[in-house]
Amino acid sequence: MAKLGILFFSGPYQTQAAETVCKLANAALDKGHDVRIFCYMDAVNAVLRNQKKIEGIYNIEEGFREILDKGAVVRLCNLCLLVRGTMKNCLDRKECGDADIKRAGTPDLAKIIELTDKLIVVS
């Protein structure tokens, strides 16, 4: 199957970018494709825990939990988390059933680019 990379820049709830990333990744995973996502800049805030559930609004935390459950690889820019002060609030492996999520750096982004057939940039 194909290997899809997603470089994601936008924060949650500003636009529909985070929802698009989750739904695109979900569709690819459902078809058996490999999905790797690098959350950069404000996108690291899309993977914070304890996001408020509001009826009628897509919950980004739940969206990321779902794609992690299906086997997506998610990398969170370590420096981006650090400068935003959100490092301790992001989802991690332990609480996501040993899913493949971790803090990372730009060398990890380079690895995603190397390992995937297509790279989509969502900003």
N, C-alpha and C positions, 0 to 999 in steps of 0.2 A: 504494500500500500504506500501511498504518498506520505511524505513528511512535510508538515506545514509549520512554519515559524511565524510568530506574530510579535512584532516590536510595538509595544503599547505605551503611549505617552500621557494620555488624558486622565485626570482625576475622576472619581465617581460622581455621578449626579450633576455634572456640569453640562454634559451633552449626552447623547445616547451611545457614545463611543464604548464605554465599559460594557454596556448591555450587548452591543454588537460583537465585541470580543468574545464574551461568554457564549452567545448564541452561535457564532461562527465556529468556535472551538467545539461546542456541543455537536453541531451538525457533522463536522469532520470526524470527531471521535465516534459518533454513531455509525459512520460509514467505514470505520476500521482504520482511519488514518492516524498517524502519529502527530501529536500537537505539542509544540514547545512555545512557551510565552515568556518574553522578557518584559517585565514592568519597569519602566524608566520614568524619571521625573515624577510628576504628580500621580502617575498610574500606580505607584506603590501604595497609595491610599485606597485603592480599589480593593485591596486584599487585607483590610483591617477587620478585626473581629468585633462583634457586638454592634453591627450596623442595625439601626432601627428599622423594623418592618412596618411599612405603611401600605395599607390597602391600595391597590391600583398602581403602585410604583415597584418596578423590578428591583429586587434586592440583590445588589452586586456581590455581597459576601456569599449568599446562597448560590449564586451563579458560579462563583469560583470554586466553592466547595463541591458542586456537582461535577464540574469538569475535572477537578482533582480526583474525585472518586472514580471517574471514568478513565483515568490514567494520563491526564495531561501533565506535562512538566512545566512548572512555573518557577521563574527566577525573579527575585526582587532586588533591585539595585541597592546595594548596601549603603553607599554614600547618600543616595536619595532618601532612604529611611532615616539615616543619621541626621541629616540637616533639617528634616521635617519633624524630628522628635517622635517618630512613630514606630521605631524599631521594636519596642516591647509590645506593641499592639497588633502586629501583623500575624496572620495565620501561620502556623508552623506544622511540621511533620507530625509531631506527637498528637496534636488535637485533630488532625485530619486523617487519622487512620494510616499513618506512615506514608502518606502521599508524597510525591516528589516535588516538594516546594522547599526553597531555601533562599537565603540571602546570597547575593552573587555580585560580581563585578563585570566590567566590560569584556574581560577575556571569556567569560561565560556567554556573553552575547555573541562574540566571534565564533564560539563553538556551536551555538544554535544556528548561526548563518551557515557554517560549514556542514552541519548535519542535516539540514532541511533542503527539500527540493524547491520550495517557494517560500519567500518571505513577504509578509503583508505588514505594512506600517499603518497603525491606527493612531491618529493624533487628535 
